[in-house]
Amino acid sequence: MALVQARRIDVILATELSRWDRSTVDLLHTLRELEGWKVSVIAMNGMAFDLSSPHGRMLATFLSGITEFERDLISERVRSGFAAAKARDKMIAVADSRGFTHDYLLISGP
């Protein structure tokens, strides 16, 4: 945002809008702030998000909501998988942020 506020950029090219923020509210807040600084946002697929129009705001809200929904579903499935593995006393291999794999034995309680 420092470059935006210094007026050193006027267009942001995003590979995927879904990677920008974790929640719909945060993304819309960021996009509105960029709109206030007259900075355009264009996705790599060619979609431009003009938040000054009702159509642009609706499209950004819709796409962001779908992305947040997908992210939440993935998290839910992972938690469910861990719970199911724990119930069956199974080993789970988990890669850490550096790519190393660690095995964990999930033992159910008494």
Long-range contacts (C-beta under 8 A, 24 or more apart in sequence): 1-33, 4-33, 4-34, 4-37, 4-39, 5-37, 7-37, 9-39, 10-38, 10-39, 10-40, 11-39, 11-40, 11-41, 11-42, 12-39, 12-40, 12-41, 12-42, 13-42, 13-43, 13-44, 14-41, 14-42, 14-43, 14-44, 15-43, 15-44, 16-43, 16-44, 17-41, 17-43, 17-47, 17-49, 17-60, 17-63, 17-64, 17-67, 18-63, 18-64, 18-67, 18-70, 18-71, 21-64, 22-68, 22-71, 23-68, 24-61, 24-64, 24-65, 24-67, 24-68, 27-60, 27-64, 28-57, 28-60, 28-61, 28-64, 31-60, 82-106
